[in-house]
Amino acid sequence: MSARGCRVGAVAVRDLESVLRERVSPLPIRWGPPADALGATLAEPILAGTALPRADTAAMDGYAVNGAGPVWVLRSEVRVAGRAGGRDLDADCAVRIATGATTPRGTTAVLRDEHVVRTLAAGRRAITLAPDAPFKDDTRRRGEHWVDGQELVAAGTAVSAAVVSVAASAEAPLLAVRGPVSADVLMTGDEIRATGPLGQGQTRDSLSPVLPEYLRACGIGCESVLRLDDDPELWRDWFGASRTPPLRIVVGGTGRGAADHLRTVLADLDARIVLDGLAMRPGGSQLVALLPDGRVILCLPGNPFAAITALLLTGPAIVDALTVRTPLPRLRGRIVGRFAVDAERTRVVPVHQISGGVWRSSGAPQTPHLGDLVHAQALALTGPASADGGLAELLMLPR
């Protein structure tokens, strides 16, 4: 460690994504129905399998008309959505039509209900424009939203609920995706106790009950959470167990103290360390390694606040690397209040939004608990440019 407490050789926060993309191999591509791809990343773009709409349809309840009017003879039938066929529409005629219904052949416009009044023309039922109503065509034309073969969603996009819906609308029955990413979690530490009264020197496990929620915020599913004592043999057994998740997360043991066996166990497993420390505080004492079979290990510091900070920053970057996801634009905000500025490393402070789109810091966080996150909406990654109301990158917190 340097005199200022920043690990020599620690990666700068701005370089995290590029380091992981360079060193982490992507997951294989798989094909499946859109509903089974939620949380994954598109490996190929979604192309429209059909035009939308597939035919001219009514955008509003009203009347399909043929001709410029001002009077149209009204036929008796009604056009409704989901039914095909029907007679062609003759000149100067109209037919009642429902929203989404295919317009009959010969339709030149669809007039909405509120623009039309009923009348008689030569003793026959007819319609005409209401006084002062515009002649506004409410036809939704074939291919108005997209045409057959058009790219709708680019490769590298996260498969959200909206993407699944677009795939269904586009008649795209199968998607090529990577992921989603899920993880097994190992909580370490002889002093950590989940249940029962605390003994001398013990502390409550306040992290594992909420860790799955923070994992979901990173786009990571949680397969299991296990707690083990600081026993290298137990850790080796856990790492060596046959499991399918591409990611393993270890909480604790990232230091170099007498009870920190993590690096020794990783060396025994022939794991390759690809990141050993970030130039940030708290949360800089983290580690990313690769097992020989390609699975990724993310090792988080043991203090709850530092662990969550490291996870919210590095977790999404690992997901992006594994699934070749296009990173989202950085969220930035103007920061005011009490916080430290460091020229050599990123400082992390919890913030909440105040009027005018400004974010206020409540000062340096306490790392042994998550109390500082109770009223926070984001974590601000501050640097020299953040001083005196400057900008900082924001990591949004799950609510």
N, C-alpha and C positions, 0 to 999 in steps of 0.2 A: 504494500500500500504506500502511496505517496504521503507527504506530510499533510496534505489537505484531505486525505481519506479517500482518494479516487484510485481505483486499482490501475496499476500500470498496464497498458495494453488494452484497457476497456474500450469497447466500441462506442463511438458517438451515436446518440439517439438518431440523428439524421441518416446514419449509414445502416441502421438495423435492417431495414427491408432489403436493401441490395445485398447485404452479407448473407441473409437467409435464402434469398432467391438463388444466389450463386452456389450455395452449398447443400441445399435440401432438394432431393429429387422429387418430382411431382408424383402424385398417385396415378395409377392406371386409369384409363378412360373406361367407363361402363355405360351401357344403354339401358334405359328404363322409362316407364311412363312418367309423365310430369309430376303427378302427385307423390311419387316415390323419390323425387329429386329435391324436395324441399331442404334448404340448407347447403346443398351442393353448389358447384360452380360449373357453368356451361363450358364444355370443351369445344363445342361447335356452335355456330349461331343458330337461332331459331328462324326458319324460313317459313313463310306463309304457304300452306298447302292449298289454299283457295283464296279467292278475293273476298273482302268483307266491305259491304254486304255482297252476297253472291248474286243478287239481283237488285233492281231498283225497288225500294220499299218506302212506305210512309213513315216520316219522322214524327208525325203528330196524328192524333185522331182528327179526322176531317173528311174531305171529299177528294177523290181522284177526278180530274176534269180533262176534257179534250177540247182545246181551243182557247181563244182569248176572251170569250164571254161577250157581253157582261152577264148573260143568262145561260144556264146549262140545264137541260132536261134531266131530271133525276130518275135513274133506274131503281128498281125495287130491291135488288140484291145488296148484300153487305160483304165486303172483302175483309177477312180476318187473317191474322198471322198463322202460319203453319199449314195453310191450305194452298194447293196449287190449282192451276186450271182457271176456268171462268171465261166468259165471253170478252172479246175485244171491246174497247171503248170507242164508240162512234163519235164523229165530230159533233161538238156542242152538247155533249152528254156528260153526265157525272154519275159517280157511284160512291156510296158511303164506304169509308175505309178506316180500319183500325191501325194504331201504331204498330209498326213492324210487318204489316201485311205487304205482300208483293203487289206492286201496281199492275193493273191490267194493260195488255198491249194497247197502244194508242194514247196512253196517258201523257199529257204534256206538263201537268203540274199537280201538286197536292195542296189544297187549301185547308188550313186549320179551322176547326169549329168556330172559334171566336171571330173569324174574319168573314163568316158566311151567314146569310139569313135564308129561310125558306120562302118560296113564293109560288105563284102559278104563272104558267106561260101557255097561252092558247088552251086553257083548261087542264093542263097537265102539271103534275108536281115538278118544281124546278128549284134551283138555288141561284142566288146572285150575291155579289160582294156586299157586305154590310156598309152603311154610310161611313165614309172616311177610312175604310179599311184598305190596306195596301194589297196589291196582287203579289203575294209572296209565296214562292214555291218551296214547300216543305217536303220535297222528295229527297231521300237519301240514296244517292246514285251508286250503282254497282262499282265496287273498288274504291269507294270514297275514302275508306280508312286505310286499306292496303290492297295491293294486287297480288295475284298468284306469284310465288317465288320471291317476294320481297323479303329482305332481311329485317326482322322485327326486333330481335334482341341479340347483342353481340356476344361472341365468345369471351369468357372472362367475367361474365356477369354472375353475381350471386343469384341462385334460384330462390326467389321470394314467393309469397302468395300471389303477388301481381304477375310474376313471370309464369307461374303455373296457369293462371287464368288466361294469359295471352296465348300460351301454347294450345290450350283447349279451343279458344276462339279461332286460332289459325289452323286447326286440323293438323296439329303436329303431335302424333300419338306417342312418339319416342324421343327422348332427349339424350344427347351425349354429354356426360358430366364427369367431373372428378369430385369425390367426397360423397356425402358430407364427412367432416372430421369429427371423430369422437375420441375420448380419452379415458384411460384408467388413472386414478389419482391415488398417490401414496402420501399419507401424513406421517411424519417421523418425529421422534423426540420422546425420550423416557419421561420427561416432565409433563407431557400433555395428557390430560385426563378428560374423557368425554362424559362420563357419568359418575355419580357417587361423590362423596365428600372429598375435598382436596387434602392431600397429605402435605407434609413439610416439603417445600421447594417445588410443588406441583402447580400447574396452571390449567385453567379451563380451555378446552378445545372450542374456541369461538369462531373457527374458520370453516371446518368441514361442513357444518350444517348449511352454510350459505354459498360455499364454493361453486356448486352446480349452477346457481343463478348467475354468478359472474362468468362462468364458462359459457353459458348460453349467450350472454352479451357479447362474447368474442366469436360466436359462431361455432362453438365446440360443444358437442354432446358429452354428457357424463355417463360412462358405462358403470363405473364402480368407484367407491371411496373406501380405502383401507388404511388403518393406522397400525404402524409397527414401531417397536422400540428401536433404539440406535444399535442395531445388531447387524453387522455386515453380512452374515450368513443369511439372515431373514431377507435382507434387501436383495441379495443375489437370487434367492429363490423366487422372489416377486418379479424381478426383471426377467428371469428365465422361464417363467410360466408361459404357456402357449395361449396368447390372446390375440384377438383380431384388430383392436383399435390401432390406428396408425400413430397415435400420440400417447405418451406416458408423461404424467406430471408428478413431480416430487416436490413436496413442501418441506423445507428445512434441510440442513446439512450442506448448504452452499458455501459456508465459511471454510476456514482452514484451521479450526480449533481441534482440541483433543478428541471431541466426540463427533467430529465431522468426517465420516467415512466415504462420502459420496464419490470423490475422485478416485479413491482406491478401488471401489466396487466397479466404477465405470471402466477403469483400466483393466480389471480382471475380465470384464465382458467384451474387451476389444472395442469398446465404444470410442468414437472419434468426437472430440469436443470441437464444435464449430463456433461457439461464442462463449467466452468466459468473462462476463462482466459487462455492464453498460455504464457509460459515464453519466450516471444520474443518481439522485438521492431524494427520497429513499427508493429502494427497489433495484439498485445497481448490482447487488450481489446475486446475480442470476446466471444460469448456465444453460446452454443448449448443446445437446450431443446427439449423435446418430449411432444406433445399434448396427451391427453388421448386416441385418436384414432390411435396413433402411428406415426402421421406425424411429421417430423423433422423441427425444427426451427433453422436456422443459423442466428445469429445476428452479424453484422459486425460493426466496428467502423465507425464514420461519416467522418473522414478525407479521401479523395480519395485514397491517396497512401496506408494508413493503411488498408482501406477496400479491395483494390485489393490484397495486400499482404496476408491478412487473407483469402480471397476467394481462391486464387491460392493454398494455403496450405491446408485449411480445406475442401474446396469444393470437390476435388477428394477423400479425405478420407471418406467423407459422402457417395459419390457415391459407393465407394468400400464396405462400410458397408451395404448399402441398397441392393446392388446387389450381394454381396458375390464375388466381383471381386478380382482376384489375383493381388496384387499391382505390378506395374512395378519396375524393379530395379532402385535404386536411381542414378540419374545423378550427377556426381561430377566433379569439375574442380579446377585447381590451381589458387588461387586468389592473385593478386598483386594490389598495389595502396593504396589509403587512405581509411581506414575503421577502426571502433572501434572493439575491441575484449572484450567480457564480459564473465566472468567465470560462471555467474549465469543464463544467459538467451541468447537466440539466437538473433543475430543482423542481420537485413536484409538490403542488399545494392544492388542497380542495377549495373550490370556489362555488359561489352561487350567483345567479344573475340578478342584477338590479335594474332600475329604470335606464332607458337609453341604450339597452343592449350591452351594458358594461357588466363585467364579472368581478365580484369582490372576493378577495382572499381573507380568511380568518387567521392566517399566520401558519407557521410551521406545524405540520401534523404530529400527533403522538402515534408512534408505530405499533405499540403492543395491543391496540384495539382499533375498532372501526368507528369509534364515537365521532370522529371528525367528518364522517361521511353521512351522518344522520340527516343533516340539513344541506349537504352539498349536492349540486347537480352535475358537476364535472370535476375532473382533475386538470389543472393547468400545468403545462410543461414550460417552465419559465427559464429565460436566459437573459443576457444583457439587453436584448431588444425589448424585453418586457418591462423594464424599469420605467417609472414615472408614467404609468398609464399606457404602456406599449402593448404590443400584441404577443399572445402566447398560443401555442397549440392546445386544443381542448380534447380530452378523452371523456366522452359522455358516460355517466354512470347509469346503470339499470335502475328503473324506478318501480 
